[in-house]
Amino acid sequence: MALGKQVEFKGILINDAYIKVMGFQGEGDKVTFSVGHFSTSINENSEIIVGELIDSNQFTMIHNTEGDNLLKQAYAKLKESPQYIGAVDC
């Protein structure tokens, strides 16, 4: 599970960045998760190859224990963030 979107890193636009939730920390219902932005390329078979980690950041959310699993909730939270509006599922 991941997202794809153009991102900016240090003034450079990265087309089709691979955006992945990398880990969780938390206590009770408050969860912090880390998100990595990775470069991508396409091989001769038109498959996406995930490259190096370009940047990362963290988000905090309330885990709804009655809802979807934690990973799905994290990606839903990302899609609501202005930084990731327009991101598509990979």
N, C-alpha and C positions, 0 to 999 in steps of 0.2 A: 504494500500500500504506500503510495506517495502522491505528490502533486507535481505538476509541471507549470512553469510560468517564467516569463522574462523577469529577471531581477537586476538591480543595480548594486554593484560592489565597488566602492572607492571611485565612483564616477564612470565606471565601465558597465555597459549593459551586457548581461549574460543571457543570451537567447536560450529558451528551453531548459532552464535550470531544473534539476531534479531536487525536489524539496521533501525531506524525509524527517519524521519524528524519530529522534535517536534514543531518547530515554526519558524516564519519569522519576520524580522524587515527590514525596508528599507525606502528609500525616492527616489522618481523618479524611474529610472530603476535599481538602485543598491540595491541589496537585500542580506542580511545576513541571513542564516538559521542555526538552531541548529540541531544536529544529535545525537541521543542517541543509545548506544549499550546496549542491554538487554540480560540477560541470558535466556536460554530456557530449557524446559524439554518436555517429551512426556508422556501423560497420558495413561491409560489402553485402551482407544479407539483410540490410535495412533494419537491423536490431539496434536498440538504444543501448549504448555502453555508458555506464555511470563512471565518471572520472573522480577527480580529487575534490575534497571538501574545500569550498571557497569561503564560506562564512557560516556562522551559526548564531542563534539567539534563543531566548527563553520566553515562555509564556506561562501564565498562571490561570487556572480555571477551577471551578467547583465540579468535582466528580459526582455525577448523578448515578448513584448505585442502582437505581431502578431503570436506567436507560441502557443504551448500547454499551458495548465494551469500551474500556478506557481509550484504546487506540482510535476507534471510530469517533469518539467524542472529541479527541484532540484534533483530528483532521477537520471535523465540523467547526470547531473553534477557530482554526486557522482560516478556513474559508470565509468566516465572518469578519476577520481582521482586515482593515483597509489595505494593509501591505500585500495581502494575498487575494484580493478581489479579482475574479477572472481566472484563478488557477483551475486547472483541469486535473482530473484523476489520471494517474499513470498506471 
